[in-house]
Amino acid sequence: MIQELVYKYLQNEASEEEVLQVLEWIEKSEENKVAFLELKKIWLFTAPNSNSKNLFEWNQLKNQLPKRKFSSRKLGYVASIAIVFASLGYFLTRTNSPEIKNNNNFENVIVLEKSSGSKEYISNKTNKIIKDESGNVIAKQDHKELIYYKNDAIKTAVYNTIKVPFSKTFKITLSDGTVVHLNAGTTFTYPEQFVANENSRNVKLKGEAFFEVSKDKTKPFIVEANEVSIEVLGTTFNVTNYQEDDFINCILTEGAVRLSEKINPENSILLEPNTKATWQKEKKFFTKKSVKTANYSAWTKGELIFDKEAFNSIAKKMERYYNIKIINNYPFLASQEFTGTIKIKETAIENILELFKLDTPFNYSIENGIIEITKP
């Protein structure tokens, strides 16, 4: 059974559920990891596909594994690949789309790393119970949401990290009732339990998230976004902190927040509702302006709203939402501003590009997950 799933996985024919089964099997033991890498070696050098190898032939090849030999050059190449895979802690997969394939910047499944270092692979289509290493239930998954249980008996905080790949979103309810919507390409670190002897509720964010913070006047909720700390008591706000951006944004819907530089807390700014604070990473200062907050949280509803936004900025968002790479070789298009709304999950990237072309004509090509734009 597992050999058939591995074959489908390597052939890029596995469903999301089958991918999860393969990943979970790999993580179960070192023996399974070694077996997978051996199968991967064979696949790399035989490249079985639907046109040249059927499943029966693949199984014959697999069963001959101990007898097969490779040159030292090829084995060195395989070893280097194995090291890369092992260092990442996961194995990359690809989409079945005939025109647009994943960039493989992130794994294609959501990964929960528990405090022990063990991993849970999460599919939006399933329900499951999450346990700690002692077998205690700490959370439950309900499709696209992970809900943590409150346990007042826990006295020491331990942290989990969830990684959401490009093209996916996810939601977490923390043990204090705070709800966190995680956008594509986001890494979020948080306690399994907020414990009584801590003076604050601290989490870390790389990427983008919309927070609905549960009120607790005695324990401020603090989001650590690289060199910026965002402190609140109970409010709703959106934070954008992608590594490739030269800014960190915080958009406040309701309540009040204070943003400050970690190493220099006096360098800070207070934010009122319907405003956006921006931290300039290079210049090390904050700016503030009034905004339409709904535009910045629309992604939680599967929409992309832009209001007089430059094409290059929109392109970055589309890269994350669709897990593609956009290369724009047309400088005039880069600075053009657009206003509109896109239903991300219901609209193919080709259709979006055609809409932009109606306003500003350009040519584009798509190959292996890369969209290249050129002058018309």
C-alpha positions as CSV (number, residue, x, y, z in Angstrom):
1,M,0.0,0.0,0.0
2,I,2.7,2.5,1.0
3,Q,4.8,1.7,-2.0
4,E,1.8,2.6,-4.3
5,L,1.4,5.9,-2.4
6,V,5.1,6.7,-2.7
7,Y,4.9,6.0,-6.4
8,K,2.0,8.3,-6.8
9,Y,3.8,10.9,-4.7
10,L,6.9,10.9,-6.8
11,Q,4.9,10.8,-9.9
12,N,3.1,14.0,-8.8
13,E,-0.3,12.1,-8.9
14,A,-1.0,11.9,-5.2
15,S,-4.0,13.7,-3.7
16,E,-3.5,16.0,-0.7
17,E,-4.7,13.2,1.6
18,E,-2.3,10.7,0.0
19,V,0.6,13.2,0.3
20,L,-0.2,13.5,4.1
21,Q,-0.2,9.7,4.4
22,V,3.3,9.5,2.8
23,L,4.7,12.3,5.0
24,E,3.3,10.8,8.2
25,W,4.7,7.4,7.2
26,I,8.2,9.0,6.6
27,E,8.1,10.7,10.1
28,K,7.2,7.5,11.9
29,S,10.7,6.1,12.0
30,E,14.3,6.4,10.8
31,E,13.8,3.1,8.9
32,N,10.9,4.7,6.9
33,K,13.0,7.8,6.1
34,V,15.9,5.6,4.8
35,A,13.4,3.5,2.8
36,F,11.9,6.6,1.2
37,L,15.3,8.0,0.3
38,E,16.3,4.7,-1.3
39,L,13.1,4.7,-3.4
40,K,13.7,8.3,-4.2
41,K,17.2,7.4,-5.5
42,I,15.7,4.9,-7.9
43,W,13.1,7.3,-9.1
44,L,15.7,10.1,-9.7
45,F,17.7,7.9,-12.0
46,T,14.9,6.0,-13.8
47,A,12.3,8.9,-13.9
48,P,9.3,6.5,-14.1
49,N,6.2,8.0,-15.6
50,S,2.9,7.0,-17.0
51,N,4.4,6.7,-20.5
52,S,7.4,4.6,-19.6
53,K,6.8,2.7,-16.4
54,N,3.6,1.2,-15.0
55,L,3.1,0.4,-11.4
56,F,4.0,-3.2,-11.8
57,E,7.4,-2.3,-13.4
58,W,8.0,0.2,-10.6
59,N,7.4,-2.5,-7.9
60,Q,9.8,-4.8,-9.7
61,L,12.4,-2.1,-9.7
62,K,11.8,-1.4,-6.0
63,N,12.2,-5.0,-5.1
64,Q,15.5,-5.1,-6.8
65,L,16.8,-2.2,-4.7
66,P,19.6,-4.2,-2.8
67,K,21.1,-5.3,-6.1
68,R,21.2,-2.0,-7.8
69,K,24.5,0.0,-7.8
70,F,25.2,3.6,-8.6
71,S,28.3,5.4,-9.6
72,S,30.0,7.4,-6.8
73,R,29.2,10.6,-8.7
74,K,25.5,9.8,-8.8
75,L,25.5,8.6,-5.2
76,G,27.1,11.9,-4.1
77,Y,24.4,13.8,-6.0
78,V,21.7,11.7,-4.3
79,A,23.3,12.3,-0.9
80,S,23.3,16.0,-1.4
81,I,19.6,15.9,-2.2
82,A,19.0,13.8,0.8
83,I,20.8,16.3,3.1
84,V,18.8,19.1,1.7
85,F,15.5,17.2,2.3
86,A,16.6,16.3,5.8
87,S,17.6,19.8,6.7
88,L,14.2,21.1,5.6
89,G,12.4,18.4,7.6
90,Y,9.9,17.7,4.8
91,F,9.7,16.5,1.3
92,L,8.6,18.8,-1.5
93,T,5.6,17.9,-3.7
94,R,4.2,19.5,-6.9
95,T,0.8,20.4,-8.2
96,N,-0.9,18.4,-10.9
97,S,-1.8,21.6,-12.9
98,P,-0.6,21.2,-16.5
99,E,0.1,24.9,-16.9
100,I,1.2,26.2,-13.5
101,K,3.3,24.2,-11.1
102,N,4.2,25.1,-7.5
103,N,7.4,27.1,-6.9
104,N,8.3,24.8,-4.0
105,N,9.2,27.7,-1.9
106,F,7.3,26.0,0.9
107,E,6.1,22.5,1.5
108,N,2.6,22.0,0.0
109,V,1.0,20.9,3.3
110,I,0.5,22.7,6.6
111,V,3.1,21.6,9.2
112,L,2.7,21.8,13.0
113,E,5.9,21.5,14.9
114,K,5.2,20.6,18.5
115,S,7.5,21.6,21.4
116,S,9.1,18.1,21.3
117,G,10.2,18.7,17.7
118,S,7.7,16.1,16.4
119,K,5.5,17.1,13.4
120,E,1.9,16.9,12.5
121,Y,0.9,17.2,8.8
122,I,-2.4,19.0,8.5
123,S,-5.0,18.8,5.7
124,N,-7.8,21.4,5.4
125,K,-10.1,18.5,4.6
126,T,-9.8,16.4,7.7
127,N,-10.5,16.4,11.4
128,K,-8.1,15.1,14.0
129,I,-7.0,15.2,17.6
130,I,-3.6,16.7,18.5
131,K,-1.7,15.2,21.4
132,D,1.5,16.1,23.3
133,E,4.3,13.6,23.7
134,S,2.7,12.2,26.9
135,G,-0.5,11.4,25.0
136,N,-2.5,14.3,26.5
137,V,-5.0,15.9,24.1
138,I,-4.0,19.6,23.6
139,A,-6.1,20.6,20.6
140,K,-8.5,19.4,17.9
141,Q,-8.5,20.2,14.2
142,D,-11.8,21.0,12.6
143,H,-10.9,21.2,8.9
144,K,-9.3,24.7,8.4
145,E,-9.1,25.5,12.1
146,L,-7.0,24.2,15.0
147,I,-8.5,24.8,18.5
148,Y,-6.4,24.5,21.6
149,Y,-8.0,23.5,24.9
150,K,-7.4,25.5,28.1
151,N,-5.6,23.7,30.9
152,D,-5.0,25.7,34.1
153,A,-2.9,22.9,35.5
154,I,0.0,23.7,33.1
155,K,2.6,25.8,34.9
156,T,5.4,26.0,32.3
157,A,4.9,27.4,28.8
158,V,6.0,25.3,25.8
159,Y,5.7,26.5,22.2
160,N,4.3,25.1,19.0
161,T,5.1,26.5,15.5
162,I,2.8,26.2,12.6
163,K,3.9,26.8,9.0
164,V,1.4,27.6,6.4
165,P,2.6,27.2,2.8
166,F,2.0,29.5,-0.2
167,S,-1.6,29.1,-1.6
168,K,-3.1,28.1,1.7
169,T,-4.6,29.8,4.8
170,F,-5.4,28.5,8.2
171,K,-7.0,29.5,11.5
172,I,-5.9,28.9,15.1
173,T,-7.9,29.4,18.3
174,L,-5.3,29.7,21.1
175,S,-5.8,28.5,24.7
176,D,-7.0,31.9,25.9
177,G,-9.6,32.2,23.2
178,T,-7.7,34.4,20.9
179,V,-8.4,33.7,17.2
180,V,-5.6,34.0,14.7
181,H,-6.1,33.8,10.9
182,L,-2.9,32.9,9.1
183,N,-2.2,33.9,5.6
184,A,-0.2,32.1,2.9
185,G,3.5,31.8,3.5
186,T,3.3,32.4,7.3
187,T,5.2,30.9,10.2
188,F,3.5,31.4,13.6
189,T,5.0,30.4,17.0
190,Y,2.7,30.4,20.1
191,P,2.4,28.6,23.5
192,E,0.4,25.4,23.8
193,Q,-1.0,27.0,27.0
194,F,-0.8,30.6,28.3
195,V,0.2,29.9,31.9
196,A,-0.8,31.8,35.0
197,N,2.7,32.8,36.2
198,E,3.5,34.7,33.0
199,N,3.0,38.5,32.9
200,S,2.2,38.6,29.2
201,R,0.9,36.5,26.3
202,N,3.7,36.4,23.7
203,V,3.6,35.0,20.2
204,K,5.9,35.4,17.1
205,L,4.9,36.1,13.6
206,K,6.7,35.9,10.2
207,G,4.2,36.4,7.4
208,E,0.7,37.8,7.8
209,A,-2.0,37.2,10.3
210,F,-5.3,38.8,11.5
211,F,-5.8,38.7,15.2
212,E,-8.9,38.7,17.3
213,V,-7.4,39.0,20.8
214,S,-9.3,37.8,23.9
215,K,-9.3,40.5,26.5
216,D,-7.2,40.1,29.7
217,K,-6.3,43.4,31.4
218,T,-3.7,41.7,33.6
219,K,-1.8,40.1,30.6
220,P,-1.1,42.1,27.5
221,F,-1.0,40.2,24.2
222,I,2.4,40.8,22.5
223,V,3.1,40.0,18.9
224,E,6.8,39.8,18.1
225,A,7.4,40.7,14.5
226,N,11.2,40.7,14.0
227,E,12.5,44.0,15.5
228,V,9.0,45.3,16.3
229,S,6.7,44.4,19.3
230,I,3.0,45.0,19.1
231,E,1.2,45.2,22.4
232,V,-2.5,45.0,22.9
233,L,-5.0,44.1,25.7
234,G,-8.0,43.0,23.6
235,T,-8.6,44.1,20.0
236,T,-8.7,43.1,16.3
237,F,-5.8,43.9,14.0
238,N,-3.8,42.7,11.0
239,V,0.0,42.3,10.9
240,T,2.1,41.9,7.8
241,N,5.7,40.9,8.3
242,Y,7.1,39.0,5.3
243,Q,10.9,38.7,5.1
244,E,11.1,39.9,1.5
245,D,9.2,43.2,2.3
246,D,11.1,46.3,3.5
247,F,8.3,47.1,5.9
248,I,6.1,45.8,8.7
249,N,2.4,46.9,8.7
250,C,-0.1,46.9,11.5
251,I,-3.7,47.8,10.6
252,L,-6.0,48.3,13.6
253,T,-9.8,47.5,13.3
254,E,-10.8,48.1,16.9
255,G,-9.3,48.7,20.3
256,A,-5.8,50.1,20.8
257,V,-2.2,48.9,20.2
258,R,1.3,50.2,20.8
259,L,4.1,49.4,18.4
260,S,7.7,49.8,19.5
261,E,11.2,48.9,18.5
262,K,12.5,46.0,20.6
263,I,15.9,47.4,21.2
264,N,14.7,50.9,21.7
265,P,11.1,50.8,23.3
266,E,11.0,54.6,23.3
267,N,10.8,54.5,19.5
268,S,7.1,53.7,19.5
269,I,3.7,54.7,18.2
270,L,0.1,54.4,19.4
271,L,-2.5,53.2,16.9
272,E,-6.2,54.1,17.0
273,P,-8.9,52.2,15.0
274,N,-9.0,52.6,11.2
275,T,-5.3,53.5,11.0
276,K,-2.2,51.7,9.7
277,A,1.2,51.9,11.2
278,T,4.2,51.1,9.0
279,W,7.7,50.3,10.3
280,Q,10.4,51.0,7.7
281,K,13.0,48.3,8.2
282,E,15.9,50.2,6.8
283,K,15.1,53.7,8.2
284,K,14.0,52.4,11.6
285,F,11.0,54.6,12.1
286,F,7.2,54.4,12.2
287,T,4.6,56.2,10.1
288,K,0.8,56.3,10.5
289,K,-2.2,57.0,8.2
290,S,-5.9,56.4,8.0
291,V,-7.0,53.4,5.9
292,K,-10.0,51.3,4.9
293,T,-9.3,48.4,7.3
294,A,-11.6,46.0,5.4
295,N,-9.1,46.0,2.5
296,Y,-6.4,44.6,4.7
297,S,-8.4,41.8,6.2
298,A,-10.3,40.7,3.1
299,W,-7.9,37.8,2.6
300,T,-9.5,36.1,5.6
301,K,-12.6,35.8,3.4
302,G,-10.8,34.6,0.4
303,E,-10.6,38.0,-1.3
304,L,-7.8,40.3,-2.5
305,I,-8.9,44.0,-2.4
306,F,-6.6,46.7,-3.8
307,D,-7.2,50.4,-3.8
308,K,-4.9,52.4,-6.1
309,E,-2.2,49.8,-5.4
310,A,0.9,49.5,-7.6
311,F,1.1,46.4,-9.8
312,N,4.4,45.2,-8.3
313,S,2.8,45.2,-4.8
314,I,-0.2,43.2,-6.1
315,A,2.1,40.8,-7.9
316,K,3.8,40.0,-4.6
317,K,0.5,39.0,-3.1
318,M,-0.5,36.9,-6.0
319,E,2.8,35.1,-5.7
320,R,1.9,34.0,-2.2
321,Y,-1.7,33.2,-2.9
322,Y,-1.1,31.1,-6.0
323,N,2.4,29.8,-5.1
324,I,4.0,31.2,-8.3
325,K,6.8,33.5,-9.3
326,I,6.1,36.6,-11.3
327,I,9.0,38.3,-13.2
328,N,8.0,41.7,-14.6
329,N,10.2,42.9,-17.4
330,Y,7.9,45.8,-18.2
331,P,8.8,48.9,-16.0
332,F,5.8,50.9,-17.1
333,L,3.4,48.2,-15.7
334,A,5.3,48.1,-12.4
335,S,4.2,51.5,-11.3
336,Q,0.6,51.4,-12.7
337,E,-2.0,51.5,-9.9
338,F,-5.1,49.4,-9.9
339,T,-8.4,49.3,-7.9
340,G,-10.6,46.2,-7.7
341,T,-11.5,43.0,-5.8
342,I,-10.5,39.4,-6.7
343,K,-12.0,36.3,-5.2
344,I,-8.8,34.4,-4.9
345,K,-10.1,30.8,-4.6
346,E,-12.5,31.2,-7.5
347,T,-10.3,33.0,-10.0
348,A,-7.5,31.4,-12.0
349,I,-4.3,33.5,-12.3
350,E,-4.6,33.6,-16.1
351,N,-8.0,35.3,-15.7
352,I,-6.5,37.9,-13.4
353,L,-3.7,38.7,-15.8
354,E,-6.2,39.1,-18.6
355,L,-8.1,41.7,-16.5
356,F,-5.0,43.7,-15.9
357,K,-4.2,43.6,-19.6
358,L,-7.5,45.3,-20.3
359,D,-6.2,48.4,-18.5
360,T,-2.5,48.2,-19.4
361,P,-1.7,45.8,-22.3
362,F,1.3,43.5,-21.9
363,N,2.5,40.1,-22.9
364,Y,3.2,37.2,-20.6
365,S,4.2,33.5,-20.7
366,I,3.8,30.8,-18.1
367,E,6.2,27.9,-17.6
368,N,7.0,25.7,-14.6
369,G,5.3,28.1,-12.1
370,I,7.0,31.2,-13.5
371,I,5.1,34.0,-15.1
372,E,7.2,36.3,-17.2
373,I,5.7,39.7,-18.2
374,T,7.1,41.6,-21.2
375,K,6.3,44.8,-23.1
376,P,3.5,44.4,-25.7
